[in-house]
Amino acid sequence: MKRLLIILICAVMSALSPQAMAQTQAQTQERSTSIVTIDGAQYYVHTVARGETLYGLSRLYDVGETEILLANPHIGGGLQEGQVIKIPVSRDGERELNRRQQRRTFDTHTVARGETLYAISQRYGVSVATLMEDNRELDPAHLQPGTQLNIRRSEQGRTTVWQIDEQMAEYRDAINSVTPDGQFYLVRPGDTLFSLARAFDVTVEELEAVNDLREGLKAGQLILIPGRSVASSGTETAPPIAEPRFETMRDSLAWVREQRRIERENTGWGERRDEIRDISAQRRMNVALLLPFSTPDGRPPDPRDRENFVHFYYGLLIGFEDLKQQGISADITVFDTARSDERVTQIVGSEEFAATDLIIGPVHGEGLLSVMAFAEKHGAPIVSPLQQQEKADGSAVLYQMAPARENRFDKLREMLGQPGINIIYINSSVPDADMDANLRPLLPVGVRQITYSRETFGAALEDALEKRNGDNVLIVSCLNPQVVDRILSHISSVHSNLVARSIMTGSRLRVVGNSAWARYPTESVDHDLYFKLQLHFVTNYHADRADAAVRDFTRRYIEAFGAVPTLFSYRGYDAAKLFGGALMTYGYNFADKVNNSTQRLLQMPYNFVRRHDDSTHRNTEWVLVSYGTNYIIRIE
C-alpha cells in the first residue's frame, strides 16, 4: 500500500506544470513584510528559499518577471538559495479611499525640517512597517520637509519606543542588503560627522555630498556612508589608527618617503628604483592580485564588497584570457589582504610573492608602503584599480586607474569656458555638495543663480535665459530624484512655452547634472528629459553597453560565470589588458607606452600623468557623457 501511495504522489508531482507548481508555491509561502524605498521606488526585500523560481515569485508578489529581473540584474543566471533580492511593490490592486474614508481612517502629519521617521514613529506610537505600508513613496533616508504622511488612527499608541528602535535597525539592515553603492547607518546619540568620518574612513565632505545634513545629525536618522560597509549589528567599525597630522602636502610626502626608507631597511630591499623592469623576454609573467576577502578579525567582509571584488576578479580573468590569444601568458596568484597592514607585510615577504612581476592592489591601501618598497626594488608596477591612494605619492611604479579628483571638472570647465555661453546655476533644497564646492568656484564672475521654487522658478528662468541665438547652459545642483524631475520638467515647460511663442529662436539649451542621475529609476525621473534638455555629466566609471566589444564581453561573462557583469567587471578586464599587455610588450618603455596601448578596452580612455618627481602616475581622464536630442549618448 505504501509503495502504491508513493507511486501516486510521484505521478501527481510529475504531472504538475511549472505554472501549477509555482501557483502551489505561491499559495504556501507568505510575502516578505520588509519594504524599503530606493530612489523613490518601494521594494519588498526577499531572501530566496530553496527551490523558488522567478515565475513563482512573480505570482507571489503579483509583479512581472521582467520587472524582477530589471531590479536585480545579478540574477540573470538564475536564483540561488540565500540570495537577497528586491521585488517592486505592485500597486495595481490597491484600493483608493475617498476623501471621507481618508479622514476617518488616517490623521495627516506634515514633515517638519530636520524631522526623522524615527521621531515621527515615536510621536504617534505607530510602527515603521505601518508607516511604510500607508505611504507609498515614503523614504526614511530622505524625508522631505512639507511631505504629508498618513498616520493610521487604529495603530496609534500600539508600538513602544524600544520596538521602534528595533524596527529602524531592521529597516537599515533590509535596505543595506539590497543597496549596491555604500551602506546606510543609523545615527546614535553622541554621533558627530567627524566621529563617523573617522570610524568609516571617509571624509566629512563625502558624507555631506550624499546626505542632506543642513540640520545636523539627529538620533534615528538614516545616512548613507558612500562606498563603505556598515556592520549589520549597527556597531561602528574600529576607529582608524591614529596618524600624524600634516600642515602641508610637502610634510605628508616627506613622512611617506621616510616610512618607505625604513621599510626598505627593515626588509633588506635596498634603494628605490623608478623604472619598470624589462620582462618582455619571459615566456610568462607572475601576477599578484591583492584583494580583501576577509576582515582583520577573520570574519567575511560585507557581502556587497565581496561580490564587487569577485566581479573584478572575473573580469580580470577574461582580460588575461584575451591576452593569451595574443601570445601573452600569466600565472595569477590571489592573496587575501584581510584589510590588514600586518597581513600584507607577511604576503610581500613570503616566498610565494618573491617572483611577482605585476601587482594589482591592494584596493584599500592596506600595507601599501610594504608593497611599494618591494615594487621599487624589483621594478614591478603596482596597479591601484578602484580608488585613489592619496598617501602613496612619491613612487613612480604606482599607477592609479581611478581618475584624480582634482581633474573631475576639467572637461566641463572647457565647455563652460567657451565665449558667449550664458551660464545659469540652479540651487535646490537637496544640493550637490561636491558640485557646489568644486565646480561653482570655476565659473566666470557674474553667473546668474536661481534657487528652485515652484512658485517663482518659471519667471526667474525665463528672465535669465538668452532667448535669441544664444548658448544656455543650466547647471542643476540637486541629488534628490523627485526634485530633479520637478526641476527638469519645469525647465522643459518654460523652454517649450518660449519656443511656441517664437520668443526663443535659434538658442541652444543644455543641462549639466550629476552622474548619479543616470541611475535614477524612470519611475522617479523622466529620462526622456535627459535627451530633450541635452544632459551632460562627468563620471569616473563608464562602459558603453551598445559597443560591440562590451556586448561580446557581457555575453562571454554570462556564459562563463552565470552573472551579469558590473562596472567592477569592466575595470578588472581593463586592468589585465592594459597593464598585462604593456608589461610584456614594451619592456623598459612601459611608462611611455601605457597611455598609447593598442589594447581594446571596455571603459574610459586612461591617461596616466606624473606631475612631478614626487608623484605617482595618476589617471587624469574623466568621461564626459552627453545626451543628444536624437536619443544618442555621446562619450568624450
Disulfide bonds with the S-S distance in Angstrom:
none
